[in-house]
Every structure is written in structure tokens, then in C-alpha cells.
């Protein structure tokens, strides 16, 4: 019996697939970007891969110790200052509420551009110190990593991956030059809206004009913020003939954090892998206290409100108006709010410093999600089929909510003009107009109806790159072409020159023949 058991165990071991754990070097971006990068790290760890995370000493979210990864902490700053961003947002909110002058707003926008400039500058200083640290770079070479996984919203991981000569996988929605597709896929501005325009793929002439002008504004931002930082750095470490965006475009796989339930139809590329909702998962049971509060809502259900990581508290007057609006509803409200307790707060509203967002959105009693428009929150709302009331603040948030509004699943308010009355009206519209929930359920069904789960899809392609040492067969080399070559301007110029030459020869020959014929006829007459 003992021998039989050993034989059975041996057969099972031999028949089971071998799992060869790889080694992944991760260069993340802090803040909300780390939230979704952490999901990939934890899943890779659960599949037996060894993860090493590069982090600066002033990391905001990225902890030095974790059961899921080892860390390399650099004695450098990456330029992420949570307090500074928080104070900037507060100043922006107050300015918009008070109806500040056009030039004041321009000044604030300019300050944001300067902040991004300084952030990129500090990241490159950190990467430069890494490159100059011979011992560190030798240790990274000796570690024999299989690939670098990075978020290209900041370029440090891309530069490190190329310096180490490793395959590169991007966890992407943004690059240092803007939206990810713009860097790698054909992006005609005639029907692909530039982020920030709040346009769809069906534009009138004035809208196409607006899109065109926004395109040139993004070019100005690239010229002012990105090029002065990345161009000299890349020329120094990679050669004068290398453009910094070539290093991004040479990535093997682009794991895109959205899909066409969120994105408007557009051209794409074979190495862009869509994994929208990869961080979404079925809800877990709530704590007893929270579950009791939710159940006390009865048939009316619950409203969930949170404005993300940067806005824990609102200006007092806005918070008072929002609390007063909530107090007039029969629904229960769970609100993440760290500021002063509003005097207008009703008995139906529970204030929390932190809330389990995914678990609340997945609860059957949740009716509406009041949010700021971050990509993660919107995708969780889509996954769980919860319609939205939007209070977008900055960055991509207004554009994200515009896409949801265009699909009929969100009511969007301007934070500059929100008050008790229009906020209450928006809540009632989304609560009691059934089309919002119906359309969001349809959107949720589209997002979920996939042959493979988005997270499994992402894991397959990361492991694919490990197995094959890259994926060059999926990558176009068009990025190596100049603008003149890419748009065939040289070909058109050559063909025009040939046509012009042929016409010139034809006209010259015709003139010559005409003169000969004319001269002969003249001689005969004489």
C-alpha cells in the first residue's frame, strides 16, 4: 500500500506542469498609480515569481517591507509630495469657487506644469545617481532579472530597463508625453479626442478645431516639461542619435489600463494588451458594524462617496452643502471625509476616515457612487454596475467622467458651482431615473464578458515575455522613422518631382517640335 501511494504521488508530480518562477524588477510610480501596480505585484508573487521594487526614500505609498516583494530603497527623492499636492488642490478648489480671474487660473495651471517639471527633474537625478553607482548597477546585472515592469508616466523604469538590457513591460495609461496610445498607435486627431478636450470620436468642425488646438497645447507641454529633462539625459547615457521616446516605444508589451467599454474606438497595435478592470474583484463581506449600517437602509439602499487619495477633506462650505443634501434623502450615506464634521450632517450619514470601496460598491444595497473620477474608482463602479455622480477635480478626472456621461451612466457637476440644490437634484436623478442603472449594468456586462479575466490576461503576457526573452515580433519599428518617412512626405515629394520632370520634358519636347514644324512651314512659304 505504501509503495502504491509513492507511485501515485510520483505520477502526479510528473504529470503536473512545472512552474518556473521568474525574477521581475519593478520601477513604480507613487500615489494612486501604485495602487494598481501593487495588484500586479501581488498576483505575480502568488504565481511564484520573485519581485524586487525600486523605491525612493521619500515614497508616499510604497512601503520598504512587504511579504510580496523585496525592495531597493534609494537615498533620493522622487518629487512626490502628498502635502504639496493636497495644498495645491485646496488652492485650486478655492480659486474656482471664488471665480478667480483668468490670469489667476493661468498662474495656477502654470504652477502645476512647474511641479511636473520639477518631479521629472528629481526622478532623472535619482536615475542618474543609480547609473553612476557602479556597485548598484553591477548588483542589478548580477541578479539576472527576466524583465522590468514599470509605469511610463515617469520615465525612470524605462531608462533603467534599457540600461540593463532587459525586456520591458509597461503598466500604462500615461507616458511622459501624455496618453499612452499617442506614443505608439496611429492617432488621427480628426476623430481621436485629445485628453482634456471632453470630446467624443464624432466631432463637428468646431470640435475638430478645438481638438487641433489642444494637440498643439500638449506639444507645448512636451516642449516645456519633458524635452528639457529627458533629451539631455538620454543623449548623455544612450547616445546623441537616440530620442528619448524611442526607448518608450521599444517596450515589448503595453498593458493598457482601459479598454473599449471606456475608450472610444481607435486604432491600436498588436503589443497593446487591454486589461481594464484588472484590479476589480468580487466584494468581500463588510465588517459587522458597517454591514448593520448598510442593512438599516432597508429598501432605499446606500450612497457611497469618496474623492480619492488626494482629497480627504473639502472646503467647509462645500462639505456643508453636500451634507445638507444627503440629509434630505431616505438613503443611508457612507462618506469618506476627514475634515471638520459638517453641522448640517444628517442621521443617515456615516463619516469614515477610510472605507472599503470595492466591497461597498459590490454590495447589493449600493445605489450610487459619488466620486472624483479616478480611473480605478470608475472601473470598479463599472465592474459592479453602480451609476455615478461626478465631482471631477483635476488631471484626467473631467475627461474620465465625460466618457461616462457620454455613455449615460453618470451625472457630472462642476466643483466650482456645486451647492446643496444642484447636488441633491443630481443625486435624485441618478437614484430614480432607471436608465442610469440599466446602462451601467449593460456596460458592466460588456466589461465582464471576456474570454479571459483581465488580470489573467496581463499575467499571461508578462510571463510570455519572460519565456521568450521579449516580444519583438509584436513591436513595430515605425518609431525609428522620421516624420518625413512616417508620413511618406519623401515619397510624395519624389513622385511630384518625377511628375514635374516628365511634364517639363514633355513641354520642352512639345515646344521643340512646334518650333521645328513652324520653322519648316515658314521656309516653304518663302
SEDREN-323371 format. One record per residue (C-alpha): x, y negated, z. Coordinates in pm, 1 decimal. Each point is the difference from the previous one (the first is absolute). Layout:
residues N
+----------+----------+----------+
|        u |        v |        w |
+----------+----------+----------+
|        X |        Y |        Z |
...
+----------+----------+----------+
This chain:
residues 526
+----------+----------+----------+
|        u |        v |        w |
+----------+----------+----------+
|      0.0 |      0.0 |      0.0 |
|    288.2 |   -233.0 |     88.2 |
|    172.6 |     70.4 |   -333.3 |
|   -325.9 |    -56.8 |   -189.0 |
|    -37.2 |   -338.7 |    168.0 |
|    355.1 |    -96.1 |    -99.9 |
|    -65.4 |    103.4 |   -360.4 |
|   -321.0 |   -207.6 |    -11.7 |
|    180.9 |   -303.6 |    143.4 |
|    282.1 |     40.5 |   -252.3 |
|   -246.7 |     17.6 |   -290.1 |
|   -180.2 |   -310.8 |    124.3 |
|    324.0 |   -192.8 |     37.2 |
|    119.5 |    100.2 |   -345.2 |
|   -333.3 |    -85.4 |   -163.8 |
|    -36.8 |   -342.4 |    165.0 |
|    132.6 |   -301.5 |   -194.8 |
|    328.5 |   -140.6 |    123.0 |
|    -17.2 |   -354.5 |    129.6 |
|    325.0 |   -188.5 |    -51.1 |
|     -6.1 |   -319.0 |    201.6 |
|    148.6 |   -302.1 |   -175.0 |
|    172.4 |   -307.6 |    138.9 |
|   -172.3 |   -332.9 |    -57.5 |
|    147.9 |   -343.3 |     67.5 |
|   -275.5 |   -256.2 |     62.2 |
|     47.0 |   -376.9 |    -27.8 |
|   -339.8 |   -142.0 |    105.0 |
|   -161.9 |   -342.1 |     15.7 |
|   -126.2 |   -109.2 |    341.9 |
|   -349.0 |   -108.3 |    102.7 |
|   -309.8 |    151.6 |   -160.6 |
|    219.0 |    154.7 |   -273.7 |
|    158.4 |    220.7 |    266.4 |
|   -344.7 |    131.9 |     98.2 |
|    -43.1 |    181.3 |   -331.9 |
|    369.3 |     91.5 |    -37.3 |
|    -24.9 |    172.8 |    337.7 |
|   -279.3 |    221.9 |   -136.7 |
|    234.7 |    129.2 |   -274.3 |
|    282.2 |     49.8 |    251.7 |
|   -216.9 |    202.8 |    238.0 |
|   -128.2 |    218.7 |   -282.5 |
|    350.1 |     60.3 |   -135.5 |
|    115.5 |     93.6 |    351.4 |
|   -289.3 |    243.8 |     39.2 |
|    116.5 |    172.2 |   -321.6 |
|    345.7 |     60.4 |    140.4 |
|    189.7 |   -291.3 |   -151.1 |
|    263.2 |   -194.2 |    192.8 |
|    -69.6 |   -373.9 |      4.7 |
|    240.2 |   -283.9 |     76.9 |
|   -135.9 |   -355.5 |     26.1 |
|    217.6 |   -308.2 |    -45.2 |
|   -122.9 |   -282.0 |    225.1 |
|    131.1 |   -341.5 |    108.8 |
|     48.6 |    -72.0 |    367.9 |
|   -289.8 |   -249.1 |      5.5 |
|   -258.8 |    241.5 |   -143.4 |
|   -354.6 |    -93.9 |     85.5 |
|   -183.5 |    332.8 |    -49.8 |
|    278.4 |    247.1 |    -82.6 |
|    110.8 |    169.1 |    321.4 |
|    354.0 |    135.2 |     46.2 |
|   -121.9 |    328.9 |    150.4 |
|   -257.3 |    232.2 |   -153.2 |
|    -70.6 |    373.3 |     -9.8 |
|    -43.9 |    -32.8 |   -377.7 |
|    325.5 |   -165.8 |   -103.2 |
|    350.4 |    -94.4 |     96.8 |
|     90.2 |   -366.0 |    -27.7 |
|    300.4 |   -204.7 |   -103.2 |
|    -28.4 |   -334.4 |    177.1 |
|    194.0 |   -283.0 |   -161.1 |
|    124.6 |   -290.1 |    203.7 |
|   -171.4 |   -243.1 |   -236.2 |
|   -324.2 |   -190.1 |    -43.2 |
|   -245.7 |     73.3 |   -278.7 |
|   -176.0 |   -334.1 |     40.0 |
|   -331.2 |    136.2 |    129.4 |
|   -124.6 |   -227.2 |    276.4 |
|   -347.0 |     97.1 |    121.1 |
|    -39.8 |   -314.3 |    212.7 |
|    104.5 |   -228.0 |   -284.7 |
|   -243.8 |    166.0 |   -242.1 |
|   -273.8 |    -19.4 |    263.3 |
|     59.3 |   -371.2 |     60.3 |
|      6.6 |    -61.7 |   -376.0 |
|   -338.8 |    169.6 |    -41.3 |
|   -145.0 |   -201.6 |    288.5 |
|    126.7 |   -322.5 |   -159.0 |
|   -145.1 |    102.0 |   -336.8 |
|   -338.8 |     82.5 |    154.0 |
|    -16.8 |   -331.1 |    183.8 |
|    103.5 |   -190.9 |   -311.3 |
|   -266.0 |    165.7 |   -213.2 |
|   -266.2 |    -55.2 |    266.8 |
|     83.0 |   -367.6 |     35.0 |
|     -3.6 |    -62.1 |   -375.2 |
|    362.6 |   -105.1 |    -22.7 |
|    119.8 |   -196.0 |   -300.5 |
|    118.7 |    165.6 |   -318.8 |
|    360.9 |    -95.3 |     74.2 |
|    -20.0 |    146.0 |    351.1 |
|   -110.5 |    330.2 |   -145.0 |
|    276.3 |    -12.1 |   -260.0 |
|    245.4 |    -63.4 |    283.0 |
|   -128.9 |    304.8 |    188.3 |
|     19.9 |    219.5 |   -310.6 |
|    352.6 |   -124.9 |    -58.8 |
|     89.3 |     95.4 |    358.5 |
|   -125.0 |    353.6 |    -69.6 |
|    213.6 |     19.2 |   -315.9 |
|    301.5 |   -115.0 |    202.5 |
|    -71.1 |    269.7 |    261.0 |
|      2.9 |    266.5 |   -269.7 |
|    320.9 |   -143.8 |   -141.0 |
|    165.4 |     22.0 |    343.1 |
|   -135.5 |    350.6 |     58.2 |
|    150.0 |    129.3 |   -326.0 |
|    323.9 |   -180.0 |     82.0 |
|     26.3 |    170.4 |    341.1 |
|    -78.4 |    343.1 |   -143.9 |
|    274.7 |    -39.1 |   -258.8 |
|    242.6 |   -113.6 |    269.1 |
|    -83.8 |    317.5 |    190.1 |
|     47.3 |    219.0 |   -309.7 |
|    325.5 |   -178.7 |    -83.0 |
|    130.2 |     77.5 |    349.9 |
|    -94.6 |    364.4 |    -57.8 |
|    188.4 |     10.0 |   -329.7 |
|    307.5 |   -154.9 |    162.1 |
|    -12.8 |    250.1 |    289.1 |
|    219.7 |    273.0 |   -145.3 |
|    -59.8 |    243.0 |    285.9 |
|   -380.2 |    -34.1 |    -18.6 |
|     -9.0 |     43.3 |   -377.4 |
|    228.8 |    302.8 |     20.8 |
|   -228.5 |    154.3 |    263.1 |
|   -301.1 |    -59.7 |   -225.9 |
|    183.8 |    164.1 |   -291.1 |
|    106.1 |    295.0 |    215.2 |
|   -355.7 |     54.1 |    125.6 |
|    -96.2 |    131.4 |   -348.6 |
|   -346.8 |   -152.5 |    -14.6 |
|   -230.4 |    126.6 |   -274.1 |
|   -168.3 |   -334.9 |    -67.8 |
|    -75.1 |   -348.9 |    127.7 |
|   -362.1 |    -87.0 |     82.3 |
|    -60.7 |   -374.5 |     22.0 |
|   -253.8 |   -279.6 |    -30.6 |
|    118.2 |   -238.5 |   -276.7 |
|   -180.9 |   -302.7 |    144.5 |
|    347.0 |    -59.7 |    144.5 |
|    290.9 |    113.2 |   -216.7 |
|    237.7 |    142.7 |    259.5 |
|    -97.1 |    364.2 |    -46.6 |
|     22.4 |    -20.6 |   -379.0 |
|    349.5 |   -147.4 |     20.2 |
|    110.8 |    259.8 |    255.7 |
|   -137.7 |    287.6 |   -209.7 |
|    196.2 |   -110.6 |   -307.6 |
|    314.4 |    -63.0 |    204.8 |
|    -18.0 |    359.2 |    128.9 |
|    -89.0 |    136.1 |   -344.8 |
|   -317.2 |    168.9 |    128.8 |
|   -339.0 |     58.3 |   -164.2 |
|   -247.3 |   -271.7 |     94.7 |
|   -367.8 |     31.2 |     97.6 |
|   -199.7 |   -317.4 |     62.2 |
|   -293.7 |    -34.4 |    238.6 |
|   -133.0 |   -298.2 |   -186.5 |
|   -261.8 |   -255.7 |    -57.8 |
|    230.7 |   -300.8 |    -14.4 |
|    355.4 |    -58.9 |   -117.6 |
|    225.0 |   -300.9 |     56.3 |
|   -156.5 |   -146.0 |   -316.6 |
|   -365.7 |     65.3 |     83.1 |
|   -253.7 |    275.1 |    -76.4 |
|    166.0 |    331.3 |    -79.8 |
|   -155.9 |     67.2 |   -341.5 |
|    138.6 |   -328.7 |   -131.3 |
|    353.3 |    134.0 |     40.2 |
|    -40.0 |    328.7 |   -186.9 |
|   -323.9 |     26.7 |   -201.2 |
|   -124.5 |   -205.6 |   -296.7 |
|   -202.2 |   -283.7 |    156.7 |
|   -172.3 |   -224.7 |   -257.8 |
|   -127.3 |   -307.3 |    182.9 |
|   -293.2 |    -18.5 |   -242.2 |
|   -188.9 |    259.6 |    206.0 |
|    217.6 |     84.7 |    301.8 |
|    -59.6 |   -255.1 |    276.0 |
|    302.8 |   -143.5 |    179.0 |
|    -30.9 |     54.5 |    379.0 |
|   -145.7 |   -307.8 |    163.1 |
|   -222.5 |   -102.4 |   -291.3 |
|   -305.2 |    191.6 |    127.1 |
|    -85.6 |    103.3 |   -354.5 |
|   -121.9 |    325.6 |   -153.3 |
|    120.6 |    170.7 |   -316.9 |
|   -279.6 |   -174.0 |   -194.8 |
|    101.7 |   -365.3 |    -30.6 |
|   -147.3 |   -298.8 |   -180.0 |
|    231.9 |   -245.4 |   -173.5 |
|     25.9 |   -232.4 |    305.7 |
|     74.2 |    304.0 |    216.0 |
|    272.0 |    119.0 |   -237.8 |
|    143.9 |   -351.4 |     15.6 |
|     -2.7 |     18.1 |    380.8 |
|    166.0 |    342.6 |    -13.6 |
|    266.2 |   -136.8 |   -235.0 |
|     77.1 |   -292.3 |    232.5 |
|     18.8 |    231.0 |    302.9 |
|    245.6 |    216.3 |   -192.6 |
|    232.4 |   -296.6 |    -40.9 |
|    -41.4 |    -86.1 |    368.3 |
|    115.6 |    352.5 |     92.7 |
|    294.5 |    -46.7 |   -237.2 |
|     88.0 |   -315.6 |    192.5 |
|    -14.9 |    190.2 |    330.0 |
|    232.3 |    266.3 |   -141.7 |
|    238.5 |   -268.3 |   -122.6 |
|     -2.4 |   -179.2 |    337.1 |
|    -18.3 |    287.5 |    251.4 |
|    126.5 |    321.6 |   -158.6 |
|    264.6 |    -83.0 |   -258.1 |
|    222.4 |   -221.5 |    219.9 |
|     25.0 |    286.2 |    251.2 |
|     10.1 |    320.0 |   -205.3 |
|    183.0 |   -112.7 |   -314.0 |
|    335.3 |    -87.7 |    161.1 |
|    -19.3 |    298.0 |    236.4 |
|    -54.6 |    249.6 |   -283.2 |
|    268.2 |   -163.1 |   -215.3 |
|    244.4 |     34.5 |    287.9 |
|    -65.9 |    365.2 |     84.0 |
|   -134.8 |    148.5 |   -324.9 |
|    155.9 |   -203.7 |   -279.7 |
|    -63.7 |   -317.9 |   -198.7 |
|   -190.0 |    189.8 |   -269.3 |
|   -263.5 |    138.5 |    244.0 |
|   -326.0 |   -185.2 |     59.1 |
|   -140.6 |     61.0 |    348.0 |
|   -342.2 |    110.7 |   -129.2 |
|    165.3 |    277.6 |   -202.4 |
|     81.0 |    169.3 |    331.4 |
|   -367.6 |     -3.9 |     99.0 |
|   -118.2 |    113.2 |   -343.7 |
|    245.4 |    291.8 |      7.5 |
|   -185.6 |    161.8 |    293.2 |
|   -104.4 |    360.4 |    -67.0 |
|   -350.6 |     -8.8 |    150.9 |
|   -231.8 |   -286.5 |     91.1 |
|   -247.6 |    111.7 |    267.3 |
|   -267.8 |   -265.7 |    -52.4 |
|   -217.2 |    -78.4 |    304.1 |
|   -313.7 |    -58.7 |   -203.7 |
|   -197.1 |    156.3 |   -284.6 |
|   -280.0 |    -86.9 |   -240.3 |
|   -271.9 |     -3.8 |    263.0 |
|    182.5 |   -313.6 |    114.1 |
|    200.0 |   -110.6 |   -307.0 |
|   -155.7 |   -122.0 |   -326.6 |
|     77.3 |    221.5 |   -304.8 |
|    349.0 |    -69.6 |   -134.9 |
|    296.2 |    169.0 |   -173.0 |
|    217.6 |    217.1 |    220.9 |
|    312.0 |    218.8 |    -24.3 |
|     65.6 |    374.6 |     52.2 |
|    215.2 |    -52.5 |    309.8 |
|   -267.2 |   -209.1 |    178.2 |
|   -179.9 |    233.7 |    241.3 |
|   -321.9 |   -137.9 |    147.2 |
|    -59.0 |     87.8 |    366.1 |
|   -271.7 |   -241.8 |    108.9 |
|   -137.4 |     98.7 |    338.9 |
|    293.5 |    227.8 |     84.0 |
|     -7.3 |   -134.6 |    356.1 |
|   -374.3 |     67.0 |     36.5 |
|   -118.2 |    304.1 |    192.5 |
|   -311.5 |    133.7 |    169.8 |
|    -82.8 |   -178.4 |    322.4 |
|     86.0 |    148.0 |    339.4 |
|   -230.0 |     -9.9 |    305.2 |
|     -3.8 |   -329.7 |    186.7 |
|     84.8 |    -35.5 |    367.2 |
|   -295.2 |     63.5 |    231.2 |
|    -38.9 |   -370.0 |     86.6 |
|      6.5 |   -107.9 |   -364.0 |
|   -230.5 |    281.0 |   -111.0 |
|   -251.0 |    -92.9 |    271.7 |
|      5.0 |   -361.4 |   -119.8 |
|    -51.0 |    105.5 |   -361.9 |
|   -284.9 |    235.7 |     88.6 |
|   -171.8 |   -276.9 |    197.1 |
|    -58.9 |   -178.2 |   -333.2 |
|   -280.3 |    243.0 |    -81.0 |
|   -137.6 |    -24.8 |   -354.0 |
|    151.8 |   -345.6 |    -58.4 |
|    358.8 |    123.9 |    -17.9 |
|    332.8 |   -174.2 |     50.8 |
|    198.6 |   -282.9 |   -160.8 |
|    381.1 |     24.5 |     12.1 |
|    218.8 |   -309.5 |    -29.4 |
|    377.9 |    -36.9 |    -16.4 |
|    221.1 |   -245.2 |   -187.3 |
|    318.4 |    205.3 |    -16.6 |
|    339.6 |    -15.3 |    164.2 |
|     79.8 |   -370.1 |    -46.7 |
|   -327.6 |   -148.1 |    125.2 |
|    -78.0 |    130.9 |    346.0 |
|   -189.4 |   -317.3 |     86.7 |
|   -188.9 |   -267.5 |   -192.1 |
|    -30.6 |   -372.8 |     70.2 |
|   -244.6 |    -42.8 |    288.6 |
|   -272.5 |   -174.5 |   -199.8 |
|     -5.7 |    276.7 |   -262.4 |
|     -4.6 |    269.1 |    270.0 |
|   -292.2 |   -178.3 |    172.6 |
|   -201.4 |     -8.6 |   -326.1 |
|     73.1 |    365.5 |    -79.1 |
|    -92.0 |    111.3 |    353.3 |
|   -324.4 |   -201.3 |    -14.8 |
|    -94.4 |    162.9 |   -331.6 |
|     71.4 |    349.6 |    135.9 |
|   -215.5 |    -74.3 |    306.0 |
|   -308.3 |    -47.4 |   -219.2 |
|     21.2 |    348.2 |   -151.8 |
|   -150.7 |    322.2 |    138.0 |
|    314.6 |    192.2 |    -97.3 |
|    284.5 |     68.7 |    240.6 |
|    332.2 |   -166.7 |    -91.7 |
|    355.9 |    120.4 |     62.2 |
|    240.1 |   -288.8 |    -57.5 |
|    378.9 |      1.5 |     23.6 |
|     67.4 |   -338.5 |    155.2 |
|    282.6 |   -110.7 |    229.0 |
|    -82.1 |   -366.1 |     40.0 |
|   -209.4 |   -180.6 |    255.9 |
|   -333.4 |    171.6 |     66.2 |
|   -265.9 |   -198.2 |   -194.4 |
|   -267.1 |   -159.4 |    219.0 |
|   -265.3 |     98.0 |   -258.7 |
|     85.2 |    372.2 |     21.1 |
|   -308.9 |    218.7 |     19.8 |
|    -53.4 |    315.5 |    205.0 |
|      6.8 |    200.0 |   -324.6 |
|    367.2 |    -81.8 |    -71.9 |
|    301.8 |    187.5 |    133.8 |
|    340.0 |   -175.1 |    -23.5 |
|    310.6 |    219.5 |    -26.6 |
|    373.3 |    -71.1 |    -31.6 |
|     24.9 |    301.5 |   -231.7 |
|   -255.2 |    225.9 |   -165.3 |
|     17.3 |    336.3 |   -180.8 |
|    -92.3 |   -142.1 |   -339.8 |
|    -11.1 |    321.1 |   -204.6 |
|   -199.4 |    189.4 |    264.0 |
|   -253.3 |   -279.7 |     33.2 |
|    -40.0 |    -40.9 |   -376.9 |
|    -61.1 |    374.1 |    -27.2 |
|   -265.9 |     -0.5 |    270.8 |
|   -353.5 |     56.5 |   -138.2 |
|   -135.2 |   -298.3 |    194.0 |
|    235.8 |   -257.4 |   -155.8 |
|   -193.8 |   -229.6 |   -231.0 |
|    238.0 |   -287.1 |    -96.4 |
|    372.1 |    -70.3 |     15.1 |
|    104.3 |   -365.2 |     46.4 |
|    359.6 |    -20.7 |   -121.4 |
|    273.9 |   -228.6 |   -132.8 |
|     61.2 |    194.5 |   -322.3 |
|    323.8 |    191.9 |     53.5 |
|     39.9 |    289.7 |   -242.0 |
|      7.7 |    267.0 |    272.6 |
|   -322.0 |   -117.1 |    164.4 |
|   -187.5 |    -33.7 |   -328.1 |
|    101.6 |    348.3 |   -110.0 |
|   -114.0 |    148.1 |    331.6 |
|   -334.8 |   -177.7 |    -42.0 |
|    -33.9 |    145.2 |   -351.8 |
|     95.4 |    348.0 |    124.6 |
|   -267.1 |     -7.4 |    271.3 |
|   -258.7 |   -183.6 |   -213.6 |
|    -39.2 |   -304.5 |    226.8 |
|    -96.2 |   -331.7 |   -169.6 |
|    197.4 |   -313.2 |     79.6 |
|    -26.8 |   -358.1 |    115.1 |
|    322.4 |   -176.9 |    -90.8 |
|    193.2 |   -276.9 |    172.7 |
|    315.9 |     -0.6 |   -217.3 |
|    285.9 |   -212.5 |    127.1 |
|    308.6 |     11.5 |   -224.8 |
|    234.4 |    199.9 |   -225.6 |
|   -194.9 |    258.6 |   -203.8 |
|   -304.3 |      1.1 |    228.5 |
|   -227.5 |   -237.2 |   -201.1 |
|     79.8 |    194.4 |   -317.9 |
|    -68.6 |    334.0 |    169.1 |
|   -337.3 |   -119.4 |    120.7 |
|    -82.4 |   -148.1 |   -339.5 |
|     38.4 |    351.1 |   -146.1 |
|   -238.0 |    136.9 |    262.2 |
|   -246.2 |   -282.9 |    -64.3 |
|     14.8 |     71.9 |   -375.5 |
|   -102.9 |    358.5 |     77.7 |
|   -292.1 |   -113.3 |    214.7 |
|    123.5 |    147.0 |    329.1 |
|    105.5 |   -314.9 |    186.8 |
|   -120.5 |   -344.4 |     99.0 |
|    291.3 |   -244.3 |     21.7 |
|     17.7 |   -320.9 |    204.6 |
|    251.0 |   -283.9 |     -6.6 |
|    171.9 |    -21.0 |    337.4 |
|     13.8 |   -379.4 |    -47.3 |
|   -378.4 |    -34.3 |     -2.5 |
|   -120.0 |    297.1 |    205.8 |
|   -248.5 |    -83.9 |    274.3 |
|   -266.8 |    171.3 |    206.1 |
|   -272.1 |    -33.1 |   -264.2 |
|    183.1 |    116.4 |   -313.9 |
|    177.1 |    277.4 |    190.0 |
|   -330.9 |    128.2 |    137.6 |
|   -158.1 |    -24.2 |   -345.8 |
|    284.9 |    202.2 |   -153.6 |
|    -27.2 |    268.9 |    270.1 |
|   -375.3 |     33.2 |    -48.8 |
|     36.3 |     20.9 |   -378.2 |
|    251.1 |    286.1 |     17.3 |
|   -189.4 |    173.5 |    283.7 |
|   -346.0 |     -9.2 |   -154.0 |
|     58.2 |    -13.4 |   -376.7 |
|     34.5 |    372.5 |    -84.7 |
|    194.9 |    -52.8 |   -322.4 |
|    317.0 |    -84.6 |    195.7 |
|      4.8 |    334.7 |    178.3 |
|   -115.6 |    191.8 |   -310.0 |
|    274.0 |   -147.2 |   -218.6 |
|    263.3 |     58.4 |    267.4 |
|   -108.9 |    364.0 |     32.3 |
|     32.5 |     36.4 |   -377.5 |
|    348.2 |   -155.9 |     16.5 |
|     91.3 |    235.4 |    283.7 |
|   -113.1 |    299.7 |   -205.5 |
|    220.5 |   -114.9 |   -289.6 |
|    303.0 |    -41.7 |    226.4 |
|    -47.7 |    343.0 |    161.8 |
|    -79.1 |    188.8 |   -323.2 |
|    356.8 |     94.7 |    -91.0 |
|    158.8 |    336.1 |    -85.0 |
|    263.3 |    -51.5 |    271.1 |
|      2.7 |   -212.4 |    312.7 |
|    195.6 |   -325.9 |    -47.6 |
|    245.8 |     83.3 |    279.2 |
|     63.6 |    347.3 |   -144.0 |
|     43.6 |   -161.9 |   -342.3 |
|    264.3 |   -234.4 |    143.0 |
|    176.8 |    287.6 |    175.5 |
|     10.1 |    205.5 |   -318.8 |
|    177.0 |   -276.2 |   -191.4 |
|    246.1 |    -79.1 |    279.6 |
|     91.0 |    369.4 |     18.1 |
|      6.2 |     16.3 |   -381.6 |
|    273.8 |   -265.2 |     -0.3 |
|    188.6 |    199.1 |    264.9 |
|    -21.2 |    322.0 |   -200.6 |
|    104.6 |   -152.8 |   -331.4 |
|    241.3 |   -268.2 |    127.1 |
|   -217.5 |   -272.5 |   -148.8 |
|   -263.7 |    -36.3 |   -271.5 |
|    170.3 |   -179.0 |   -292.2 |
|   -229.6 |    168.3 |   -254.4 |
|   -290.4 |   -209.0 |    134.7 |
|    188.8 |   -326.8 |     -7.3 |
|      8.2 |   -230.0 |   -300.1 |
|    320.6 |   -186.0 |    -82.4 |
|   -192.3 |   -297.5 |   -135.4 |
|    122.3 |   -206.5 |    294.5 |
|    347.6 |      9.7 |   -155.6 |
|   -129.6 |   -187.3 |   -303.3 |
|     13.3 |   -376.7 |    -28.9 |
|   -323.9 |   -196.7 |    -40.3 |
|     88.1 |    -46.3 |   -367.6 |
|     31.9 |    378.1 |    -48.1 |
|   -298.3 |     89.9 |    222.5 |
|   -240.7 |   -218.4 |   -194.6 |
|    166.0 |     87.4 |   -335.4 |
|     74.6 |   -365.4 |    -63.5 |
|    326.5 |    100.9 |   -170.3 |
|   -187.2 |    244.6 |   -225.4 |
|   -261.8 |   -260.4 |    -92.5 |
|    276.2 |   -256.3 |    -64.7 |
|    186.2 |    250.6 |   -220.2 |
|   -313.0 |     85.4 |   -199.6 |
|    -83.0 |   -368.9 |    -42.9 |
|    356.3 |    -62.4 |   -116.4 |
|    -28.5 |    285.3 |   -253.7 |
|   -334.8 |   -131.9 |   -124.2 |
|    145.7 |   -349.9 |    -22.4 |
|    302.9 |    133.4 |   -189.9 |
|   -219.1 |    196.2 |   -243.6 |
|   -221.2 |   -304.4 |    -55.7 |
|    307.6 |   -218.3 |    -51.2 |
|    145.9 |    246.1 |   -253.8 |
|   -338.0 |     32.2 |   -173.7 |
|    -50.2 |   -375.8 |    -19.1 |
|    358.9 |    -56.0 |   -115.8 |
|    -36.6 |    270.9 |   -266.8 |
|   -332.6 |   -141.3 |   -109.9 |
|    146.0 |   -348.5 |    -29.9 |
|    298.4 |    133.9 |   -193.5 |
|   -221.9 |    190.3 |   -243.6 |
|   -232.6 |   -296.3 |    -38.7 |
|    291.2 |   -228.9 |    -81.5 |
|    135.6 |    244.9 |   -259.2 |
|   -338.3 |     42.9 |   -162.4 |
|    -58.7 |   -375.0 |      5.4 |
|    346.4 |    -75.6 |   -145.9 |
|    -48.3 |    255.8 |   -282.6 |
|   -338.5 |   -142.1 |    -96.0 |
|    150.8 |   -346.7 |     -1.4 |
|    283.4 |    111.3 |   -233.9 |
|   -248.3 |    159.0 |   -242.4 |
|   -207.1 |   -316.5 |    -13.6 |
|    306.9 |   -204.8 |    -82.1 |
+----------+----------+----------+
